[in-house]
Amino acid sequence: MRLVRIIERMLGAIPVVLGVLIIVFFFMRLLPGDPVEIMLGDTSASKREMDSLRAELHLDKPVYEQLWLFVSGVARGDLGTSLDKRKPVATLLAETLPPTIELTLAIFLVAILIALPVGVFTALKPGSWFDRTTMTGALLGISMPNFWFGLILILFFSVHLGWFPTSGQIAATLDLEKITGFLTVDALLTGNWAAFKDVLRHLFLPATTLGVAFAAIMARVIRSSMLETMRMEYVVAARAKGVSEPMVVVRHALRNAMIPVVTVAGLEVGMLLGGNMIVETIFSWPGLGRLVVSSIFSRDYVVVQCAVMLYALTYVAANLIVDIIYTFLNPKIEL
């Protein structure tokens, strides 16, 4: 029954993704600027050459015909060719998606390592100096713009201390055989420990920039949920039966308190996979967000449309995974 519900949810996501795709398709064409003129730049190209390039890219056709060509191509598994880079969009996505996923996982790890102990400890000691201090810090973390915090980290840790590199994913002097596209995994598979250490150094600043903000949100949600759960009757009953306090917190309170936390985490992970544009640009991270930013400036319609479609699928998948996790945390909840 659960499998049937999952399949129904996946089929229900198709109209959502298609609707997002159509909206983005038309809005991209409302942006000022001709992709052909941007591609040719300031060259003295003749009108005939411009018309020839426009016809090659199907930009001379009516908008509804361009939409049909794109949607039918996606249905066949053909995402099209980048107008600017003249490479298959599928290839560009395959090159940029692993770095974005790797960065997102690093951000999530940083956030969990900070938020989980902070949220639990503050809930166990509400009103204490530690609670007031950490919640004030969490509010500060939520309020800080990511681009500003990233620049501050670069100035302090890279420019002033020289501990971490300011940009890129790995030093140009290091040679690493790419197997999966995930550089940390590739370094481990090939036993290249120098490359593994260098990749982690490149990951530290961008992961910390977004991980701290993510941790601030998560810590406040965990604290609020734990405070509510600790007052529940089953927690009071467990204490009355003589169950040890660590067991009460971990087995009875924390598991039930994780339901709203999982909701926020799922939405945040979807946002991280689809919304790292500013941070990836600041740190010159070769991910999907940076590709989208450059494609918007070059009016590369095809890349932006496919990337937004991927973002929509990411959010749908994140929500589905969250709902599935609900059923394990609380068997009474159904998909």
TORMAR-767066 format. One record per residue (C-alpha): x, y, z; residue in one letter; chain; residue number from 0. Coordinates in nm, 4 decimals. Layout:
N
(bamar (X,Y,Z),'A','A',NUM) ...
end
This chain:
335
(bamar (0.0000,0.0000,0.0000),'M','A',0) (bamar (0.2836,0.2366,0.0848),'R','A',1) (bamar (0.4474,0.1683,-0.2532),'L','A',2) (bamar (0.1214,0.2512,-0.4324),'V','A',3) (bamar (0.0954,0.5823,-0.2474),'R','A',4) (bamar (0.4571,0.6678,-0.3350),'I','A',5) (bamar (0.3919,0.5971,-0.7034),'I','A',6) (bamar (0.0755,0.8128,-0.6899),'E','A',7) (bamar (0.2736,1.0996,-0.5349),'R','A',8) (bamar (0.5417,1.0692,-0.8021),'M','A',9) (bamar (0.2826,1.0754,-1.0818),'L','A',10) (bamar (0.1138,1.3737,-0.9168),'G','A',11) (bamar (0.4430,1.5633,-0.9367),'A','A',12) (bamar (0.4438,1.5539,-1.3179),'I','A',13) (bamar (0.1839,1.8351,-1.3629),'P','A',14) (bamar (0.3681,2.0458,-1.1040),'V','A',15) (bamar (0.7020,2.0138,-1.2823),'V','A',16) (bamar (0.5388,2.0735,-1.6213),'L','A',17) (bamar (0.3637,2.3859,-1.4915),'G','A',18) (bamar (0.6900,2.5232,-1.3490),'V','A',19) (bamar (0.8627,2.4476,-1.6787),'L','A',20) (bamar (0.6042,2.6386,-1.8841),'I','A',21) (bamar (0.6068,2.9401,-1.6481),'I','A',22) (bamar (0.9864,2.9635,-1.6566),'V','A',23) (bamar (0.9861,2.9190,-2.0346),'F','A',24) (bamar (0.7683,3.2251,-2.0888),'F','A',25) (bamar (0.9254,3.4396,-1.8169),'F','A',26) (bamar (1.2755,3.3806,-1.9555),'M','A',27) (bamar (1.1594,3.5254,-2.2874),'R','A',28) (bamar (1.0350,3.8388,-2.1137),'L','A',29) (bamar (1.3916,3.9219,-2.0080),'L','A',30) (bamar (1.5479,4.1981,-2.2195),'P','A',31) (bamar (1.8324,4.1007,-2.4479),'G','A',32) (bamar (1.8746,3.8783,-2.7500),'D','A',33) (bamar (2.0788,3.5594,-2.6887),'P','A',34) (bamar (2.2250,3.5821,-3.0407),'V','A',35) (bamar (2.3469,3.9397,-2.9870),'E','A',36) (bamar (2.4919,3.8455,-2.6476),'I','A',37) (bamar (2.6694,3.5426,-2.7978),'M','A',38) (bamar (2.8191,3.7437,-3.0828),'L','A',39) (bamar (2.9145,4.0306,-2.8508),'G','A',40) (bamar (3.0601,4.3402,-3.0110),'D','A',41) (bamar (3.1660,4.1652,-3.3305),'T','A',42) (bamar (3.0649,4.3186,-3.6610),'S','A',43) (bamar (2.8457,4.0242,-3.7566),'A','A',44) (bamar (2.6136,4.0810,-4.0480),'S','A',45) (bamar (2.2386,4.0454,-4.0231),'K','A',46) (bamar (2.2602,3.7363,-4.2401),'R','A',47) (bamar (2.5007,3.5694,-3.9961),'E','A',48) (bamar (2.2787,3.6634,-3.7029),'M','A',49) (bamar (1.9690,3.5242,-3.8762),'D','A',50) (bamar (2.1564,3.2054,-3.9610),'S','A',51) (bamar (2.2593,3.1541,-3.5972),'L','A',52) (bamar (1.9080,3.2367,-3.4785),'R','A',53) (bamar (1.7643,2.9741,-3.7159),'A','A',54) (bamar (2.0230,2.7180,-3.6009),'E','A',55) (bamar (1.9119,2.7700,-3.2411),'L','A',56) (bamar (1.5390,2.7641,-3.3364),'H','A',57) (bamar (1.4985,3.1165,-3.2000),'L','A',58) (bamar (1.3350,3.2283,-3.5237),'D','A',59) (bamar (1.0320,3.0089,-3.4616),'K','A',60) (bamar (0.7141,3.1223,-3.2779),'P','A',61) (bamar (0.7246,3.0917,-2.8994),'V','A',62) (bamar (0.4620,2.8164,-2.8855),'Y','A',63) (bamar (0.6642,2.6133,-3.1370),'E','A',64) (bamar (0.9814,2.6628,-2.9320),'Q','A',65) (bamar (0.7898,2.5427,-2.6251),'L','A',66) (bamar (0.6697,2.2314,-2.8069),'W','A',67) (bamar (1.0198,2.1511,-2.9300),'L','A',68) (bamar (1.1586,2.1834,-2.5788),'F','A',69) (bamar (0.8850,1.9862,-2.3970),'V','A',70) (bamar (0.8812,1.7092,-2.6570),'S','A',71) (bamar (1.2604,1.6875,-2.6361),'G','A',72) (bamar (1.2480,1.6566,-2.2556),'V','A',73) (bamar (0.9843,1.3823,-2.2898),'A','A',74) (bamar (1.2286,1.1918,-2.5144),'R','A',75) (bamar (1.5138,1.2454,-2.2694),'G','A',76) (bamar (1.6775,1.5145,-2.4853),'D','A',77) (bamar (1.7348,1.8249,-2.2741),'L','A',78) (bamar (1.8693,2.0200,-2.5685),'G','A',79) (bamar (2.1932,2.2068,-2.6301),'T','A',80) (bamar (2.3234,2.5102,-2.4429),'S','A',81) (bamar (2.2900,2.8265,-2.6504),'L','A',82) (bamar (2.6004,2.9782,-2.4942),'D','A',83) (bamar (2.8382,2.6860,-2.4340),'K','A',84) (bamar (2.7142,2.4800,-2.7325),'R','A',85) (bamar (2.7270,2.1621,-2.5270),'K','A',86) (bamar (2.4448,1.9199,-2.4404),'P','A',87) (bamar (2.2592,2.0442,-2.1329),'V','A',88) (bamar (2.2623,1.6916,-1.9885),'A','A',89) (bamar (2.6428,1.7011,-1.9967),'T','A',90) (bamar (2.6521,2.0389,-1.8208),'L','A',91) (bamar (2.4135,1.9176,-1.5509),'L','A',92) (bamar (2.6148,1.5977,-1.5042),'A','A',93) (bamar (2.9304,1.8073,-1.4564),'E','A',94) (bamar (2.7846,2.0633,-1.2135),'T','A',95) (bamar (2.5356,1.8597,-1.0100),'L','A',96) (bamar (2.7907,1.6433,-0.8170),'P','A',97) (bamar (2.9752,1.9489,-0.6732),'P','A',98) (bamar (2.6409,2.0974,-0.5639),'T','A',99) (bamar (2.5299,1.7717,-0.4013),'I','A',100) (bamar (2.8691,1.7386,-0.2316),'E','A',101) (bamar (2.8442,2.0927,-0.0958),'L','A',102) (bamar (2.4845,2.0362,0.0198),'T','A',103) (bamar (2.5811,1.7213,0.2116),'L','A',104) (bamar (2.8697,1.9070,0.3762),'A','A',105) (bamar (2.6342,2.1914,0.4742),'I','A',106) (bamar (2.3847,1.9435,0.6162),'F','A',107) (bamar (2.6581,1.7697,0.8174),'L','A',108) (bamar (2.7800,2.1000,0.9640),'V','A',109) (bamar (2.4232,2.1998,1.0517),'A','A',110) (bamar (2.3385,1.8705,1.2234),'I','A',111) (bamar (2.6629,1.8626,1.4240),'L','A',112) (bamar (2.5833,2.2103,1.5581),'I','A',113) (bamar (2.2035,2.2143,1.5799),'A','A',114) (bamar (2.1259,1.8732,1.7329),'L','A',115) (bamar (2.3290,1.9029,2.0567),'P','A',116) (bamar (2.2528,2.2745,2.0931),'V','A',117) (bamar (1.8782,2.2267,2.0413),'G','A',118) (bamar (1.8559,1.9338,2.2857),'V','A',119) (bamar (2.0715,2.0895,2.5601),'F','A',120) (bamar (1.8869,2.4225,2.5491),'T','A',121) (bamar (1.5525,2.2387,2.5734),'A','A',122) (bamar (1.6742,2.0500,2.8822),'L','A',123) (bamar (1.7881,2.3751,3.0491),'K','A',124) (bamar (1.5349,2.6395,2.9371),'P','A',125) (bamar (1.6054,2.9875,3.0676),'G','A',126) (bamar (1.9672,2.9110,3.1576),'S','A',127) (bamar (2.2573,3.1302,3.0468),'W','A',128) (bamar (2.3484,2.8685,2.7866),'F','A',129) (bamar (1.9930,2.8714,2.6497),'D','A',130) (bamar (1.9781,3.2514,2.6272),'R','A',131) (bamar (2.3255,3.2779,2.4733),'T','A',132) (bamar (2.2778,3.0091,2.2089),'T','A',133) (bamar (1.9289,3.1265,2.1089),'M','A',134) (bamar (2.0611,3.4807,2.0698),'T','A',135) (bamar (2.3400,3.3404,1.8552),'G','A',136) (bamar (2.0844,3.1411,1.6550),'A','A',137) (bamar (1.8813,3.4569,1.5907),'L','A',138) (bamar (2.1999,3.6290,1.4754),'L','A',139) (bamar (2.2790,3.3342,1.2468),'G','A',140) (bamar (1.9333,3.3489,1.0876),'I','A',141) (bamar (1.9571,3.7256,1.0382),'S','A',142) (bamar (2.2996,3.7305,0.8710),'M','A',143) (bamar (2.2948,3.7480,0.4899),'P','A',144) (bamar (2.4824,3.4482,0.3509),'N','A',145) (bamar (2.6886,3.6511,0.1032),'F','A',146) (bamar (2.8046,3.8868,0.3813),'W','A',147) (bamar (2.8972,3.6027,0.6155),'F','A',148) (bamar (3.0829,3.4268,0.3340),'G','A',149) (bamar (3.2882,3.7369,0.2621),'L','A',150) (bamar (3.3689,3.7754,0.6328),'I','A',151) (bamar (3.4924,3.4142,0.6464),'L','A',152) (bamar (3.7068,3.4707,0.3369),'I','A',153) (bamar (3.8622,3.7858,0.4839),'L','A',154) (bamar (3.9384,3.6224,0.8189),'F','A',155) (bamar (4.0288,3.2606,0.7402),'F','A',156) (bamar (4.1756,3.3056,0.3908),'S','A',157) (bamar (4.3150,3.6572,0.3628),'V','A',158) (bamar (4.4168,3.7166,0.7251),'H','A',159) (bamar (4.5069,3.3660,0.8501),'L','A',160) (bamar (4.5675,3.1914,0.5178),'G','A',161) (bamar (4.4167,2.8648,0.6437),'W','A',162) (bamar (4.1682,2.7921,0.3657),'F','A',163) (bamar (4.1506,2.8654,-0.0095),'P','A',164) (bamar (3.9096,3.1316,-0.1285),'T','A',165) (bamar (3.7661,2.9613,-0.4359),'S','A',166) (bamar (3.7384,2.6454,-0.6411),'G','A',167) (bamar (3.6918,2.2827,-0.5490),'Q','A',168) (bamar (4.0521,2.1561,-0.5626),'I','A',169) (bamar (4.3940,2.3066,-0.6228),'A','A',170) (bamar (4.4966,2.3216,-0.9890),'A','A',171) (bamar (4.8331,2.1639,-0.9036),'T','A',172) (bamar (4.6720,1.8415,-0.7801),'L','A',173) (bamar (4.5858,1.5655,-1.0232),'D','A',174) (bamar (4.2790,1.3609,-0.9271),'L','A',175) (bamar (4.1208,1.0906,-1.1401),'E','A',176) (bamar (3.7486,1.1569,-1.1674),'K','A',177) (bamar (3.5368,0.8447,-1.1266),'I','A',178) (bamar (3.2063,0.9508,-0.9706),'T','A',179) (bamar (3.2324,1.3298,-1.0025),'G','A',180) (bamar (3.2269,1.3613,-0.6218),'F','A',181) (bamar (3.5828,1.4648,-0.5467),'L','A',182) (bamar (3.5862,1.3463,-0.1852),'T','A',183) (bamar (3.4658,1.0029,-0.2956),'V','A',184) (bamar (3.7073,0.9935,-0.5900),'D','A',185) (bamar (3.9985,1.0850,-0.3638),'A','A',186) (bamar (3.9074,0.8022,-0.1242),'L','A',187) (bamar (3.8601,0.5495,-0.4050),'L','A',188) (bamar (4.1988,0.6325,-0.5568),'T','A',189) (bamar (4.3749,0.6646,-0.2202),'G','A',190) (bamar (4.4820,1.0201,-0.3017),'N','A',191) (bamar (4.4976,1.1572,0.0522),'W','A',192) (bamar (4.6581,1.4857,-0.0497),'A','A',193) (bamar (4.3653,1.5550,-0.2826),'A','A',194) (bamar (4.1153,1.4442,-0.0152),'F','A',195) (bamar (4.2616,1.6883,0.2353),'K','A',196) (bamar (4.2651,1.9684,-0.0213),'D','A',197) (bamar (3.9006,1.9087,-0.1209),'V','A',198) (bamar (3.7970,1.9263,0.2452),'L','A',199) (bamar (3.9865,2.2542,0.2818),'R','A',200) (bamar (3.8015,2.3949,-0.0196),'H','A',201) (bamar (3.4699,2.2684,0.1232),'L','A',202) (bamar (3.5139,2.4253,0.4661),'F','A',203) (bamar (3.4291,2.7907,0.3967),'L','A',204) (bamar (3.1249,2.7492,0.1682),'P','A',205) (bamar (2.9886,2.4673,0.3880),'A','A',206) (bamar (3.0319,2.6774,0.7013),'T','A',207) (bamar (2.8742,2.9833,0.5370),'T','A',208) (bamar (2.5435,2.8068,0.4744),'L','A',209) (bamar (2.5787,2.5437,0.7472),'G','A',210) (bamar (2.5776,2.8010,1.0289),'V','A',211) (bamar (2.2570,2.9644,0.8999),'A','A',212) (bamar (2.0960,2.6213,0.8535),'F','A',213) (bamar (2.2070,2.5194,1.2050),'A','A',214) (bamar (2.0541,2.8346,1.3541),'A','A',215) (bamar (1.7125,2.7487,1.2076),'I','A',216) (bamar (1.7381,2.3816,1.3026),'M','A',217) (bamar (1.8491,2.4549,1.6612),'A','A',218) (bamar (1.5481,2.6766,1.7275),'R','A',219) (bamar (1.3081,2.4214,1.5787),'V','A',220) (bamar (1.4638,2.1343,1.7778),'I','A',221) (bamar (1.4459,2.3363,2.0998),'R','A',222) (bamar (1.0804,2.4327,2.0514),'S','A',223) (bamar (0.9784,2.0803,1.9559),'S','A',224) (bamar (1.1720,1.9243,2.2454),'M','A',225) (bamar (1.0182,2.1656,2.4986),'L','A',226) (bamar (0.6716,2.0660,2.3815),'E','A',227) (bamar (0.7509,1.6941,2.3748),'T','A',228) (bamar (0.9120,1.6889,2.7200),'M','A',229) (bamar (0.5769,1.7939,2.8704),'R','A',230) (bamar (0.3864,1.5072,2.7071),'M','A',231) (bamar (0.2220,1.2430,2.9271),'E','A',232) (bamar (0.4242,0.9516,2.7888),'Y','A',233) (bamar (0.7491,1.1300,2.8812),'V','A',234) (bamar (0.6221,1.1993,3.2349),'V','A',235) (bamar (0.5096,0.8368,3.2612),'A','A',236) (bamar (0.8504,0.7088,3.1482),'A','A',237) (bamar (1.0204,0.9157,3.4173),'R','A',238) (bamar (0.7727,0.7903,3.6770),'A','A',239) (bamar (0.8624,0.4311,3.5844),'K','A',240) (bamar (1.2266,0.5035,3.6640),'G','A',241) (bamar (1.3596,0.5172,3.3073),'V','A',242) (bamar (1.6983,0.6896,3.2988),'S','A',243) (bamar (1.7041,1.0512,3.1825),'E','A',244) (bamar (1.9250,0.9869,2.8753),'P','A',245) (bamar (1.6855,0.7110,2.7648),'M','A',246) (bamar (1.3852,0.9392,2.8197),'V','A',247) (bamar (1.5435,1.2135,2.6120),'V','A',248) (bamar (1.6732,0.9984,2.3257),'V','A',249) (bamar (1.4149,0.7213,2.2952),'R','A',250) (bamar (1.0927,0.8937,2.3995),'H','A',251) (bamar (1.1306,1.2690,2.3536),'A','A',252) (bamar (1.3779,1.3185,2.0698),'L','A',253) (bamar (1.2217,1.0695,1.8292),'R','A',254) (bamar (0.8781,1.2304,1.8532),'N','A',255) (bamar (1.0249,1.5803,1.8488),'A','A',256) (bamar (1.1974,1.5084,1.5167),'M','A',257) (bamar (0.8781,1.5259,1.3061),'I','A',258) (bamar (0.8711,1.9084,1.2681),'P','A',259) (bamar (1.2510,1.9056,1.2478),'V','A',260) (bamar (1.2413,1.6656,0.9523),'V','A',261) (bamar (0.9903,1.8972,0.7804),'T','A',262) (bamar (1.2217,2.1968,0.8076),'V','A',263) (bamar (1.5272,1.9886,0.7156),'A','A',264) (bamar (1.3577,1.8548,0.4015),'G','A',265) (bamar (1.2622,2.2019,0.2820),'L','A',266) (bamar (1.6074,2.3387,0.3632),'E','A',267) (bamar (1.7868,2.0573,0.1794),'V','A',268) (bamar (1.5679,2.1236,-0.1247),'G','A',269) (bamar (1.6564,2.4909,-0.1006),'M','A',270) (bamar (2.0277,2.4144,-0.0635),'L','A',271) (bamar (2.0302,2.1942,-0.3729),'L','A',272) (bamar (1.8478,2.4574,-0.5727),'G','A',273) (bamar (1.9480,2.7834,-0.4135),'G','A',274) (bamar (2.3241,2.7928,-0.3616),'N','A',275) (bamar (2.3679,3.0434,-0.6443),'M','A',276) (bamar (2.5097,3.3350,-0.4430),'I','A',277) (bamar (2.7433,3.1256,-0.2274),'V','A',278) (bamar (2.8655,2.9194,-0.5241),'E','A',279) (bamar (2.9365,3.2423,-0.7117),'T','A',280) (bamar (3.1246,3.3981,-0.4171),'I','A',281) (bamar (3.3459,3.0919,-0.3708),'F','A',282) (bamar (3.3691,3.0110,-0.7452),'S','A',283) (bamar (3.2276,2.6678,-0.6677),'W','A',284) (bamar (3.1741,2.4798,-0.9961),'P','A',285) (bamar (2.8185,2.3781,-0.9132),'G','A',286) (bamar (2.4726,2.4054,-1.0596),'L','A',287) (bamar (2.3946,2.7399,-0.8974),'G','A',288) (bamar (2.6931,2.9101,-1.0564),'R','A',289) (bamar (2.5998,2.7598,-1.3946),'L','A',290) (bamar (2.2467,2.9010,-1.3632),'V','A',291) (bamar (2.3752,3.2495,-1.2768),'V','A',292) (bamar (2.6055,3.2595,-1.5791),'S','A',293) (bamar (2.3276,3.1192,-1.8002),'S','A',294) (bamar (2.0845,3.3899,-1.6887),'I','A',295) (bamar (2.3322,3.6618,-1.7809),'F','A',296) (bamar (2.3961,3.5040,-2.1209),'S','A',297) (bamar (2.0209,3.4434,-2.1789),'R','A',298) (bamar (2.0878,3.0717,-2.2153),'D','A',299) (bamar (1.7218,2.9757,-2.2059),'Y','A',300) (bamar (1.7696,2.6018,-2.2391),'V','A',301) (bamar (2.0072,2.5644,-1.9437),'V','A',302) (bamar (1.7942,2.7797,-1.7126),'V','A',303) (bamar (1.4760,2.5929,-1.8042),'Q','A',304) (bamar (1.6340,2.2520,-1.7411),'C','A',305) (bamar (1.7934,2.3698,-1.4158),'A','A',306) (bamar (1.4625,2.5055,-1.2844),'V','A',307) (bamar (1.2935,2.1799,-1.3829),'M','A',308) (bamar (1.5610,1.9988,-1.1820),'L','A',309) (bamar (1.5008,2.2347,-0.8882),'Y','A',310) (bamar (1.1275,2.1577,-0.8990),'A','A',311) (bamar (1.1989,1.7841,-0.9033),'L','A',312) (bamar (1.4340,1.8322,-0.6075),'T','A',313) (bamar (1.1658,1.9989,-0.3971),'Y','A',314) (bamar (0.9090,1.7346,-0.4903),'V','A',315) (bamar (1.1539,1.4551,-0.4037),'A','A',316) (bamar (1.2494,1.6246,-0.0745),'A','A',317) (bamar (0.8840,1.6522,0.0295),'N','A',318) (bamar (0.8193,1.2891,-0.0634),'L','A',319) (bamar (1.1211,1.1695,0.1356),'I','A',320) (bamar (1.0075,1.3779,0.4349),'V','A',321) (bamar (0.6615,1.2191,0.4211),'D','A',322) (bamar (0.8169,0.8713,0.4065),'I','A',323) (bamar (1.0360,0.9481,0.7088),'I','A',324) (bamar (0.7209,1.0593,0.8945),'Y','A',325) (bamar (0.5780,0.7086,0.8653),'T','A',326) (bamar (0.8886,0.5618,1.0317),'F','A',327) (bamar (0.8978,0.8200,1.3125),'L','A',328) (bamar (0.5245,0.7820,1.3772),'N','A',329) (bamar (0.3573,0.4692,1.2283),'P','A',330) (bamar (0.0146,0.6315,1.2784),'K','A',331) (bamar (0.0921,0.8787,0.9980),'I','A',332) (bamar (0.0054,0.7612,0.6472),'E','A',333) (bamar (0.1245,0.8912,0.3114),'L','A',334) 
end
